[in-house]
Amino acid sequence: MALEPQERAEFINAYTRTLITAWSDEEYAARLNANPRAALAESGLVVPEDAEIVIVRHIPEGHEEGNLDVQVGLWEVGLATGQFEFHIPETPVVDAAELSEGDLSDISAGAEADACYYCCCPCCCCT
């Protein structure tokens, strides 16, 4: 069952909130592991009570990390089967040594750099 464009956008927004919160809040990440249904609901992802939820921390080979199409597909499968799989990779590590002083300044200021926007989510829809 393919999501309508509005449903897809709502799912992507909620999933992105889940990722950002899991990466920035250790308590939320712990709740996500202990009680995924409640933690996901906090971010706007309401999973049916009788559904199975699997949180995947290590992305399977062949699934590009941060690929929203994969996660949207998994959500659609969950809606059809009652088995929901969420890819929540470990917090990404940015090697600041590879960034120039100008890059760091642009990121911290939220400024545009070389016609590329820096974003807080792993999707490609922001560029």
C-alpha positions as CSV (number, residue, x, y, z in Angstrom):
1,M,0.0,0.0,0.0
2,A,1.8,3.1,-1.2
3,L,1.5,6.2,0.9
4,E,-0.1,9.3,-0.5
5,P,2.2,12.3,-0.9
6,Q,0.9,14.0,2.3
7,E,1.2,10.7,4.3
8,R,4.7,10.2,3.0
9,A,5.7,13.8,4.0
10,E,4.2,13.3,7.5
11,F,6.0,10.0,7.9
12,I,9.4,11.4,6.8
13,N,9.0,14.4,9.2
14,A,8.2,12.0,12.1
15,Y,11.0,9.6,11.2
16,T,13.5,12.5,10.9
17,R,12.4,13.7,14.4
18,T,13.0,10.2,15.7
19,L,16.5,10.1,14.3
20,I,17.5,13.6,15.5
21,T,16.1,13.0,19.0
22,A,17.7,9.5,19.2
23,W,21.0,11.1,18.3
24,S,20.8,14.1,20.6
25,D,19.0,12.7,23.7
26,E,20.4,9.7,25.4
27,E,17.3,9.3,27.5
28,Y,15.1,9.1,24.4
29,A,17.5,6.6,22.8
30,A,17.2,4.4,25.9
31,R,13.4,4.7,25.8
32,L,13.5,3.8,22.1
33,N,15.3,0.6,23.0
34,A,13.2,-0.2,26.1
35,N,9.7,0.8,24.9
36,P,9.9,1.6,21.1
37,R,6.1,2.1,20.7
38,A,5.9,4.9,23.3
39,A,9.2,6.5,22.1
40,L,8.1,6.4,18.5
41,A,4.7,7.9,19.4
42,E,6.6,10.9,21.1
43,S,8.0,11.7,17.6
44,G,4.7,11.2,15.8
45,L,5.0,7.7,14.6
46,V,2.0,5.8,15.9
47,V,2.3,2.1,15.6
48,P,-0.7,-0.1,16.2
49,E,-0.8,-1.8,19.6
50,D,-0.7,-5.4,18.1
51,A,2.2,-4.6,15.7
52,E,5.7,-6.0,16.1
53,I,8.4,-3.3,16.2
54,V,12.1,-4.0,15.4
55,I,14.7,-1.2,15.9
56,V,17.7,-1.8,13.7
57,R,20.9,0.0,14.8
58,H,23.3,-1.6,12.3
59,I,22.0,-1.0,8.7
60,P,21.8,-4.2,6.6
61,E,24.2,-4.5,3.7
62,G,22.6,-3.2,0.6
63,H,20.5,-0.6,2.4
64,E,22.2,2.8,2.0
65,E,22.3,4.5,5.4
66,G,20.0,7.4,5.5
67,N,18.0,6.3,2.5
68,L,14.5,7.5,3.1
69,D,13.0,5.5,0.3
70,V,14.1,2.3,2.2
71,Q,12.5,3.5,5.4
72,V,9.3,4.6,3.7
73,G,9.1,1.2,2.1
74,L,9.6,-0.5,5.5
75,W,6.8,1.7,6.9
76,E,4.5,0.6,4.1
77,V,5.3,-3.0,4.7
78,G,4.6,-2.5,8.4
79,L,1.2,-1.0,7.6
80,A,0.4,-4.0,5.4
81,T,1.8,-6.8,7.7
82,G,1.9,-5.4,11.2
83,Q,5.7,-5.9,11.3
84,F,7.5,-2.5,11.5
85,E,11.2,-2.2,11.1
86,F,12.9,1.1,11.9
87,H,16.5,1.8,10.9
88,I,18.0,4.0,13.6
89,P,21.7,4.0,13.0
90,E,24.1,4.9,15.8
91,T,24.8,8.6,16.2
92,P,26.9,9.7,13.2
93,V,30.4,10.9,13.9
94,V,31.6,14.0,12.1
95,D,35.4,14.3,11.8
96,A,35.8,18.0,12.4
97,A,39.4,17.8,11.5
98,E,38.4,17.3,7.9
99,L,36.3,20.6,7.9
100,S,37.8,23.9,7.2
101,E,37.4,26.8,9.6
102,G,35.0,28.4,7.1
103,D,32.9,25.1,6.9
104,L,32.6,25.0,10.7
105,S,31.6,28.7,10.7
106,D,29.0,28.1,8.0
107,I,27.6,25.1,9.8
108,S,27.4,26.8,13.2
109,A,25.7,29.9,11.6
110,G,23.4,27.8,9.6
111,A,24.6,29.7,6.5
112,E,24.6,28.7,2.9
113,A,28.0,27.6,1.6
114,D,28.8,26.9,-2.0
115,A,25.0,26.7,-2.9
116,C,24.7,23.7,-0.5
117,Y,22.5,23.8,2.6
118,Y,23.6,22.0,5.8
119,C,20.8,20.2,7.4
120,C,20.3,18.2,10.6
121,C,18.7,15.1,9.0
122,P,20.2,12.3,7.0
123,C,17.9,12.7,4.0
124,C,18.8,14.0,0.6
125,C,15.7,16.1,0.1
126,C,17.2,19.2,1.7
127,T,20.0,19.8,-0.9
